[in-house]
């Protein structure tokens, strides 16, 4: 042992990183065997290897750097995954719970510190600030259960930021009281810098983000850009006098709508954070904890017990009282308590501030007993928070399945999306669109199809198709979505798509449109007309001129009687989910009767969708919508096949109107399901087997109109 002790603590950066990676690798394995959340394992491993444990590793600068990145990551992800529409609708709840979870533990800890511990008013005030704040150390557990946007989780995250902000504000006031000449000028300067920080971020960062995402699609560049924004806000937050974690959370809120939750970019952000930075932070927190202080005497145990008990009890009172006020189930209260009860980086930072405040020559605001008590409190509250959050997450999942009758809707929903891809510049956008429209809970894969003309160049076309589909597989893998691919030979493209559609038992098709630069009578392309006339399932045609994440509004033109079509709920579900994922507004234009059904469906199934409803008396008003559609809008036209209940003759002018008034715009055209279920092609004497887009009568009328126009 003496020989081995000579090699410890390890100071070589390479070996330190190696040992940390071993802990990140094996801690979840060991903790899962013990049925303990692996976050606790990371903290306990840090305790064991630190200078207060077996002194295996030296806590070098890498723990400071990666640890700070880790806590920034936690707060950034919390802001990035917030349901912003839910925050706006429930702002009163956020403010109520935020104030309760701040001032209830603050008041209890302040009174306890003066009466039971005999601390001065300034020391009690500092300890109250520490217990008023909290760190979302258990938030990764919520992400593992897919509950990031659950109302009680969003409520806990938003309230944590309110309590943290209030605690930092009170800490700034305490620090100012120790500085001579820091009166109203200090607060004026602080408020000025804070206002400049918020206003400049809200006005400049969204514009900069949209501009960058439009110009650069490289995955590495987008990730670096996001990290740069996060660190910029963290640095600016520290500059104005707040902790960097507030700036990291604020940057997540600003970038919230530009990084969809199911996008490859979000997957990369979560992967790198959960794989490296967040575990590094947890291990670093554990290395600060000195368990030996518990055995130095009863005074330390008494301080640890009082601080941990009153701080945790105050958070519990705030959480359960709030859940009673808001009439939430008990497991929602458990979740609120679990997420808001842990203390880590914020507590350490506040203690460090107190250790620099001198109350007398050589005497500082924080003594050794209080320092040890706070550090041990971190371990206790992290364990409590992790266990409560894990249990509450399981309760919420079980409760949702019971209320949904074990999710019967999964068995009834036949969703399986077929992507028809040909052009490399369009295919990635089609895949992103399908990822945003698919139902995550079904956990079904996608189908990507490339149809090649069976001619002399078919071999070259097949090789190009395989390369394109391989790139799509890599892109889908980044989002952890399975995708089936097929290159198919066909002498008729439409027939090849229809046969593949039935073979894979798909529910709908997403495909791109030709980008026309001049007037073209074949607006739909050479085979799309044959496809939508020969297939009775939903077909979505798209044309995007900018990245999906930069869209700010979706405008939908709905024909009259669309609510009576069998495919009404399918396209409405896809558009609602699309708008919800992008967190952008969606505006429906149509008859009042149709808008009533649309509003009822969205309110019942997607209450967080920001929907607006504008009456449109007649389909002839369609060209007038062009004036209100900017380059950051998506214009969606819900059309109909001939012979369906919502079809009207005015739809025959749709290609010309779209070409004339909506050229260069982001465009989506939806052909809804014609029948309730897919049927095999049947031949009937009374049913035409082929439909032309324009009849001979339409052609004659067009020719006469053109002659009259030429004479004038």
Secondary structure, 3 states (H helix, E strand, C coil): CHHHHCCCCECCHHHHHHHHHHHHHHHHHHHHHCCCCHHHHHHHHHHHHCCCCCCCECCCHHHHHHHHHHHHHHHHHHHHCCCHHHHHHCHHHHHHHHHHHHHHHHHHHHHHHHHCCCCCHHHHHHHHHHHHCCCCCCHHHHHHCCCCCCHHHHHHHHHHHHHHHHHHHHHHHHHHHCCCCCCHHHHHHHHHHHHHHHHHHHHHHHHHHHHHHHHCCCHHHHHHHHHHHHHHHHHHHHHHCCCHHHHHHHHHHHCHHHCCCCCHHHHHHHHHHHHHHHHHHHHHHHHCCCHHHHHCCHHHHHHHHHHHHHHHHHHHHHHHHHHHHCCCCHHHHHHHHHHHCCCCHHHHHHHHHHHHCEEECCEECCCHHHHHHHHHHHHHHHHHHHHHHHHHHHHHHHHHHHHCCCCCHHHHCCCCEEEECCCHHHHHHHHHHHHHHCCHHHCCCEEEEEEEECCCCHHHHHHHHHHHHHHHHHHHHHCCCCEEEEEEEECCHHHHHHHHHHHCCCCEEEEECCCCCCCCCCCCCCCHHHHHHHCCCEEEEEECCCCHHHCCEEEEEECCCHHHCCCHHHHHHHHHHHHHHHCCEEEEEECHHHHHHHHHHHHHHCCCCCEEEEECCCHHHHHHHHHHCCCCEEEEEEECCCCCCCCCHHHHHHHHHHHHHCCCCEEEEEECCCCCCCCCCCCECCECCCCCCCCHHHHHHHHHHHHHHHHC
